Amino acid sequence: MLALANDSQQKKDRIKVSVSLVTFNHEKFIAQAIESVLLQEVDFSYEIIIGEDFSSDRTREIVIDYQKQYPDKIRLILPEENLGCYGQKIFVKTLEASVGEYIALLDGDDYWTNPNKLQQQVDFLDNHPECAICFHDVNKIFEDKADNSRSYNDFEPQEFSDLKNILKTNFIPTCSTLYRRGLFSEFPEWYCDTVCGDWVLHVLNARCGKIGYINQSLGVYRVHSNGLFSSMKKIQQLEEAIKCYELMNEYFEFEYNYIIKSEEIYRYLTCLSIYREEGNFKQQQQYINKLIRTIINHPLVGFTAIVKFIKRRILNKHRLHKWWRKKQKPKLLTHEYSSN
């Protein structure tokens, strides 16, 4: 392990924000990510901890060059081999190396779009001591599509939410996160075995305070073919979430069992629906069995989850119809005008 630009204790004591930037094979994107941090206009000191997980492209060369240009601002964590585990091991190392009062998160393929982003979030947490986390909206862009920008969430998050909300679904974009360092002592032993590491981190932090939301887009979440989670098929994402629920439920000693079981059942139903459309009868039967076992053991939770599933399906069809109508309207108007 190689760490560059070690800070003096005096500098550590006055750092307000540590930016954790994890990167792997991001040579096309990493410079934009780093520059978006360096362009921040703030009235406090911050550091950038870059964890470069032994990329096979020029990512390491690029981050070393940036560190040489900004030795007092950037520290590097450079393992001599890829640490694997979905990038969670290198992520944890950047967090452990952070010394700021607050920690901001950024992946090497995302970037911030507003030079006041960090200042706004720091001011928010300074003024809301009841909050453990602060986040904001981001634009979601798709590298392989022309019509490639939309809001990250399909709904408007509440100004203040809590643990129950974040347990139901992860509505916090990683690149929008700022949280108070040191809210929990250590990560669960299984943490590095799950893809949904950022979600677990939010849940652990939300046990110590509320989640504040800034209703403004201040960054970009990039979806591309090499993205760890975004490149997965929908069914893979659902199954990873189910795995995460099972691990969290046991870790929290079933304190939030009602919420977690409800969400598990909802995802069982979604997986069942997908496998039915694909004609995968073996997987269908697997989820039918899971549903039966869970509903027998938790009938009230099961009924609630089934109602929720039906309501969401109806709502999603309505949203899709509205989107289709919106896309078709300009074409219809053009056709009507030309035919007259």
SVG drawing of the C-alpha trace seen along z (x, -y; Angstrom):
<svg xmlns="http://www.w3.org/2000/svg" viewBox="-55 -31 59 56">
<polyline fill="none" stroke="black" stroke-width="0.4" points="0.0,0.0 1.4,-3.4 0.1,-6.6 1.4,-10.0 1.4,-13.5 0.9,-12.7 -0.5,-15.6 0.8,-17.1 -1.4,-16.8 -2.0,-20.5 -3.4,-20.4 -5.5,-17.3 -7.1,-19.2 -8.4,-22.0 -9.7,-19.9 -13.5,-20.3 -14.3,-17.9 -12.6,-14.8 -13.6,-13.8 -13.5,-10.1 -12.9,-9.4 -12.8,-5.8 -11.7,-4.9 -11.0,-1.8 -10.5,-1.9 -11.9,-5.4 -9.3,-7.0 -12.0,-8.6 -13.7,-10.2 -11.4,-10.6 -9.9,-14.0 -13.4,-15.5 -14.2,-14.0 -11.1,-15.4 -11.4,-18.8 -15.0,-19.1 -13.7,-18.8 -10.8,-21.2 -13.2,-23.8 -15.2,-24.0 -15.4,-27.5 -15.4,-27.1 -14.4,-28.9 -12.9,-25.8 -10.1,-23.4 -10.7,-20.1 -8.7,-17.1 -9.2,-14.6 -8.5,-10.9 -8.3,-9.0 -8.4,-5.2 -7.1,-3.9 -7.8,-0.1 -5.0,1.0 -6.6,0.2 -5.5,1.8 -5.8,-1.5 -4.1,-4.9 -6.2,-5.9 -3.3,-5.4 -1.0,-7.5 -3.6,-10.3 -4.3,-10.4 -0.5,-10.4 -0.1,-13.4 -2.9,-15.3 -1.3,-14.5 2.0,-15.9 0.2,-19.1 -1.8,-19.4 0.4,-17.7 -1.2,-19.6 -4.7,-18.8 -4.6,-15.2 -3.6,-12.0 -3.5,-8.7 -4.2,-5.1 -2.5,-2.9 -2.7,0.9 -0.2,3.1 -3.0,5.4 -6.7,5.0 -8.5,5.4 -11.8,6.6 -14.9,7.1 -16.9,4.8 -14.6,1.9 -15.8,1.9 -12.3,2.7 -10.6,-0.3 -13.7,-2.4 -13.3,-1.5 -9.6,-2.4 -10.4,-5.9 -12.9,-6.4 -10.5,-5.1 -7.8,-7.6 -10.2,-10.5 -9.7,-13.1 -12.4,-15.7 -15.4,-16.5 -17.5,-15.6 -17.0,-13.0 -18.1,-13.6 -18.4,-10.8 -17.6,-10.7 -17.0,-7.9 -14.4,-8.3 -17.0,-8.1 -19.3,-10.8 -18.7,-14.5 -20.0,-17.6 -21.5,-20.5 -21.8,-23.4 -18.7,-25.1 -20.8,-25.8 -21.9,-22.2 -19.6,-21.4 -20.2,-24.8 -24.0,-24.4 -23.9,-21.0 -21.5,-21.9 -23.7,-24.9 -26.7,-22.6 -25.1,-20.1 -23.7,-22.9 -27.2,-24.4 -28.9,-21.1 -27.2,-19.2 -30.0,-16.7 -29.0,-15.4 -26.4,-12.7 -26.5,-12.9 -27.1,-15.6 -27.7,-14.9 -29.0,-16.6 -30.5,-15.8 -28.2,-14.9 -28.7,-14.4 -28.5,-10.8 -26.9,-10.6 -26.7,-7.6 -23.5,-7.4 -25.0,-5.3 -28.3,-7.2 -29.1,-10.5 -31.9,-11.3 -29.7,-10.8 -30.5,-13.1 -33.1,-12.8 -33.4,-13.3 -31.9,-10.5 -35.1,-9.6 -38.5,-9.0 -40.0,-10.9 -39.2,-14.1 -37.4,-13.1 -38.6,-14.7 -36.7,-17.6 -36.0,-15.5 -36.2,-11.7 -35.0,-9.0 -33.8,-5.4 -37.2,-3.9 -37.2,-5.7 -33.6,-4.7 -34.3,-1.1 -37.1,-1.0 -35.0,-2.1 -31.7,-3.8 -32.7,-7.3 -29.3,-8.9 -27.0,-9.2 -23.4,-8.4 -21.9,-11.5 -24.4,-13.7 -23.5,-12.4 -22.0,-14.4 -22.1,-12.8 -20.7,-13.2 -17.5,-11.1 -17.4,-8.7 -21.1,-7.9 -20.4,-4.2 -17.4,-2.3 -16.9,0.3 -18.4,1.9 -20.1,5.3 -17.9,8.2 -19.9,8.9 -19.8,5.3 -17.2,6.1 -19.3,9.0 -22.2,6.8 -22.5,4.6 -24.8,2.1 -22.0,0.7 -23.2,-2.9 -26.7,-2.0 -25.5,-0.1 -23.3,-3.1 -26.4,-5.4 -28.4,-3.0 -25.6,-2.8 -25.3,-6.6 -29.1,-7.1 -29.3,-5.2 -27.6,-8.3 -29.6,-11.1 -31.9,-12.4 -31.3,-12.7 -31.5,-16.2 -32.2,-17.0 -31.2,-20.0 -33.7,-20.3 -31.1,-21.2 -29.1,-19.3 -25.4,-19.7 -23.9,-16.7 -24.0,-14.0 -24.4,-10.2 -23.1,-8.5 -24.6,-5.3 -22.2,-3.4 -21.4,0.1 -18.5,0.5 -20.4,-0.8 -20.5,1.7 -24.1,1.5 -25.7,-0.5 -24.4,2.1 -26.3,4.9 -29.5,6.2 -32.6,5.3 -33.0,8.8 -29.3,8.8 -29.9,5.5 -33.0,6.8 -31.3,10.0 -28.3,8.0 -30.8,5.8 -32.5,9.0 -29.1,10.3 -28.4,7.0 -31.7,7.0 -31.0,10.5 -27.6,9.4 -28.8,6.2 -31.8,7.9 -29.6,10.3 -26.9,7.6 -29.6,5.4 -30.9,8.4 -34.3,8.1 -35.0,4.7 -36.4,3.5 -37.9,6.8 -41.3,5.5 -39.9,3.0 -37.2,5.4 -39.6,8.3 -42.1,6.1 -39.4,4.9 -38.1,8.4 -41.5,9.6 -42.0,6.7 -38.7,7.6 -39.6,11.3 -42.8,10.3 -40.8,8.1 -38.3,10.9 -41.1,13.3 -42.7,11.0 -39.4,10.6 -38.8,14.3 -42.3,14.9 -41.9,12.5 -38.6,14.3 -40.2,17.7 -37.7,18.9 -39.9,21.4 -37.1,22.7 -36.5,19.3 -40.2,18.5 -40.7,21.6 -37.8,20.5 -39.4,17.1 -42.9,18.7 -41.5,20.9 -39.8,17.9 -43.0,15.9 -45.1,18.8 -42.6,19.3 -42.3,15.6 -46.1,14.9 -46.9,17.9 -44.5,16.6 -45.4,12.9 -49.0,12.8 -49.7,9.1 -46.4,8.0 -47.1,10.1 -50.5,8.6 -49.1,5.1 -46.3,5.9 -48.7,7.4 -50.9,4.3 -47.9,2.0 -46.6,4.1 -50.0,3.8 -50.2,0.0 -46.6,-0.6 -47.3,1.4 -50.4,-0.7 -48.4,-3.9 -45.5,-2.9 -47.8,-2.1 -49.4,-5.5 -46.0,-7.2 -44.9,-5.2 -48.1,-6.2 -47.6,-9.9 -44.0,-9.7 -45.0,-8.0 -47.7,-10.6 -45.2,-13.4 -42.7,-11.8 -45.4,-11.3 -47.1,-14.7 -44.5,-16.7 -44.6,-14.0 -48.4,-14.2 -48.4,-18.0 -45.8,-17.9 -47.8,-15.4 -51.0,-17.3 -49.4,-20.5 -47.8,-19.0 -51.0,-17.2 -52.9,-20.5"/>
</svg>
